[in-house]
Amino acid sequence: MMQFKYSPGAGIGHNGGPPLDEDEDPTGKLLFVKWAWTRARKAAFAASSRDIMMFRLARAEAAGLDYDEYMLRLLDTGRYSQAGDEPPRS
């Protein structure tokens, strides 16, 4: 029969693991986050086809932006930038 250790500090639903906000060595966590963002960026900037890329490039030039800035705004806001848009808040 398996015995479970009871900890008076852990309430119902607590798994007895370490607190999430007190990482002593977040190196592995930071490497994973960097890897995940790098992978997501590559997937977002991968062109579906030449026609779509040329369409986005033409829209970027009409809005006065380079392709990377245009794509970053598209991914951030979900809308296509146009010539009269305000610059993004920083």
VENQUIBEL-V624773 format. One line per field, one symbol per residue. burial: b if it has 16 or more other ideal C-beta (glycine too) atoms within 10 Angstrom, else e. Layout:
# VENQUIBEL-V624773
burial=???
This chain:
# VENQUIBEL-V624773
burial=eeeeeeeeeeeeeeeeeeeeeeeeeeeeeeeeeeeeeeeeeeeeeeeeeeeeeeebeebbeebebeeeebbbbbeeeeeebeeeeeeeee
